[in-house]
Amino acid sequence: MKKRILVTDIDGTLSHGEEVHPDVAAACTRLRENGWEIMVATGRILATSKNHIKAIGAWLPAIVYDGARLMDPLTGKSLWEAALSSRAVDMVLTEGWSAPLELQIFTDEAAICRKKDKETRLFLTEADVPVYDNLQTPHVDERVFRIIFYGSEHEVLQLEERIGETLHDHVDVMRSGKNFLDVVPLGVSKGAALSHYVDQLQPGPEILVAAGDHCNDLALFDIAHLRVAPRDAVPQILERAHVVMPPAHAQGFVRLIDFLLSGHWTNSSRTKRVVL
């Protein structure tokens, strides 16, 4: 039997913060009871995604690290991954070292930062993620999957432009939120990781629905049969969405699931925009 798969971003799409609303969790249970399977595709690491995965029953392989890793949510085993080269890591860190932004370097379910990156240390420590805050120079020896710069939108945009101009042959750079700049290995994206998973399915899925709200979700839209965005998504996402749902703070995911269970996701839903 062909799978019906819903792939969703977490922050700003499924939920806000560290908890999934009970109504959203209940709706996801209804969806799974009707034969659908759920998959998360997030910039988070697996450790900080587990509460959301458990709440919605997303037991398909999890796309994490903004696509740099595909991981089994039950065992924590990496099923596929791509790391930044040591040279690329050094070049990115050197380029962004003096920017007035927080720095987060993600290794294998752990993070590296500087003493001054206080928000990074606080958030990840509260999530029980190992944080090593002894970075003093723009170099690390560990295997790195993703680098994040966090801070003012203006500074994020400036650094995005600089890295994009000077390092475009070495890394991919994208915004995963207004104040977040992600740097991943060249060719890596949520969409590339999803393609890797879908290509192994025999037969392929009957329907592949992707929901996202920011620029790092655009690659998911390239793969999906049906593209879904919350009303407060960035313009680049909204202009490509087949279905627009209420925002995460209004539990828009419940409306999406009601729509999917209604069966109105036929070809007609892809020729005329549906606003839920």
Residue pairs with C-beta under 8 A, 6 or more apart in sequence:
2 203
2 204
2 205
2 206
3 37
3 201
3 205
3 206
4 35
4 36
4 37
4 205
4 206
4 207
5 36
5 37
5 38
5 39
5 60
5 205
5 207
5 208
5 209
6 31
6 36
6 37
6 38
6 39
6 209
6 211
6 260
7 38
7 39
7 40
7 41
7 63
7 194
7 208
7 209
7 210
7 211
7 220
7 224
8 14
8 38
8 39
8 40
8 41
8 56
8 58
8 210
8 211
8 212
8 253
9 40
9 41
9 42
9 190
9 211
9 212
9 213
9 214
9 217
9 220
10 40
10 42
10 44
10 49
10 52
11 42
11 43
11 44
11 177
11 213
12 177
12 213
12 214
12 230
12 232
12 233
12 247
12 248
13 211
13 212
13 213
13 217
13 229
13 230
13 233
13 248
13 253
14 20
14 24
14 40
14 52
14 56
14 211
14 248
14 253
15 21
15 24
15 52
15 248
15 253
16 248
16 249
18 51
18 127
19 51
19 55
20 51
20 52
20 55
20 56
21 251
23 251
23 254
24 55
24 56
24 251
24 253
24 254
25 55
25 56
27 253
27 254
27 257
27 258
28 38
28 55
28 56
28 57
28 58
28 253
28 257
29 57
30 257
30 261
31 38
31 257
31 260
31 261
32 38
32 57
34 261
36 260
37 59
37 60
38 56
38 57
38 58
38 59
38 60
39 58
39 60
39 61
39 62
39 63
39 194
39 197
40 49
40 52
40 53
40 56
40 58
40 62
40 63
40 64
40 73
41 62
41 63
41 67
41 190
41 193
41 194
41 210
41 212
41 217
41 220
42 49
42 52
42 62
42 63
42 64
42 66
43 64
43 65
43 66
43 146
43 148
43 176
43 180
43 182
43 216
44 64
45 64
45 65
45 106
45 109
45 111
45 129
46 62
46 64
46 69
46 71
46 73
46 76
46 109
47 109
47 127
47 128
47 129
48 124
48 127
48 129
49 62
49 64
49 73
50 73
52 58
53 59
53 62
53 73
58 73
59 73
59 74
60 73
60 197
61 70
61 71
61 72
61 73
61 79
61 197
62 70
62 71
62 72
62 73
63 69
63 70
63 190
63 193
63 194
63 197
64 70
64 71
65 81
65 106
65 145
65 146
65 184
66 146
66 174
66 176
66 182
66 184
66 188
66 189
66 190
66 216
67 184
67 188
67 189
67 190
67 191
67 192
67 193
67 216
67 219
68 81
68 82
68 83
68 145
68 146
68 184
68 185
68 188
68 193
69 78
69 80
69 81
69 82
69 145
69 193
70 78
70 79
70 80
70 81
70 193
70 196
70 197
71 77
71 78
71 79
72 79
76 109
80 193
80 196
81 145
82 145
82 184
82 185
82 187
82 188
83 143
83 144
83 145
83 185
84 92
84 144
84 145
84 146
84 147
84 171
84 183
84 184
84 185
85 170
85 185
86 141
87 170
88 167
88 170
88 171
88 185
88 186
89 105
89 139
89 140
89 144
89 147
90 138
90 139
91 166
91 167
91 170
91 171
92 147
92 163
92 167
92 171
92 183
93 103
93 105
93 138
93 139
93 140
93 147
94 138
95 159
95 162
95 163
95 166
95 167
96 103
96 147
96 149
96 159
96 163
97 103
97 138
99 149
99 151
99 155
99 158
99 159
100 151
100 152
100 155
101 149
101 150
101 151
101 152
101 155
101 156
101 159
101 181
102 113
102 117
102 118
102 119
102 120
102 149
102 150
102 151
103 113
103 114
103 117
103 120
103 135
103 147
103 148
103 149
103 150
104 111
104 113
104 117
104 120
104 124
104 147
104 148
104 149
104 150
105 111
105 112
105 113
105 135
105 140
105 144
105 146
105 147
105 148
106 144
106 145
106 146
106 147
106 148
107 140
107 142
107 143
107 144
107 145
108 142
108 143
108 145
109 129
109 130
110 129
110 130
110 131
110 132
111 120
111 124
111 129
111 130
111 131
111 132
112 131
112 132
112 133
112 135
112 140
112 142
113 120
113 121
113 131
113 132
113 133
113 135
114 133
114 135
114 136
115 133
115 134
117 133
119 150
120 131
120 150
121 131
121 133
124 131
125 131
145 184
145 185
146 182
146 183
146 184
147 182
147 183
147 184
148 176
148 180
148 181
148 182
148 183
149 156
149 159
149 180
149 181
149 183
150 156
150 179
150 180
150 181
151 179
152 179
153 178
153 179
156 175
156 178
156 179
156 180
156 181
159 181
160 173
160 175
160 181
163 171
163 173
163 181
163 183
164 173
167 173
169 186
170 186
171 183
171 184
171 185
171 186
172 183
172 184
172 185
172 186
172 187
172 188
172 189
173 181
173 182
173 183
173 184
174 181
174 182
174 184
174 189
174 215
174 216
175 181
175 182
175 214
175 215
175 216
176 182
176 214
176 215
176 216
177 214
182 216
189 216
189 219
190 212
190 216
190 217
190 219
190 220
191 218
191 219
191 220
191 221
191 222
191 223
192 219
194 210
194 219
194 220
194 223
195 223
198 204
198 205
198 208
198 223
205 225
207 225
207 226
207 265
208 223
208 224
208 225
208 226
209 224
209 225
209 226
209 227
209 228
209 260
209 265
210 217
210 220
210 221
210 223
210 224
210 226
210 227
210 228
211 228
211 229
211 230
211 245
211 253
211 256
212 218
212 220
212 221
212 228
212 229
212 233
212 237
213 229
213 230
213 232
213 233
213 234
213 237
213 248
214 233
214 234
214 237
215 234
215 236
215 237
217 237
218 236
218 237
218 240
220 227
221 227
221 237
221 240
221 241
225 270
226 242
226 243
226 265
226 269
226 270
227 240
227 241
227 242
227 243
228 241
228 242
228 243
228 244
228 245
228 256
229 237
229 238
229 240
229 241
229 243
229 244
229 245
230 244
230 245
230 246
230 247
230 248
230 252
231 238
231 244
231 245
231 246
231 247
231 252
232 247
233 241
238 244
241 273
242 269
242 270
242 273
242 274
243 256
243 259
243 269
243 273
243 274
243 275
243 276
244 273
244 274
244 275
244 276
245 252
245 253
245 255
245 256
245 259
245 276
246 252
246 255
246 276
252 276
255 276
256 276
258 276
259 265
259 274
259 276
264 274
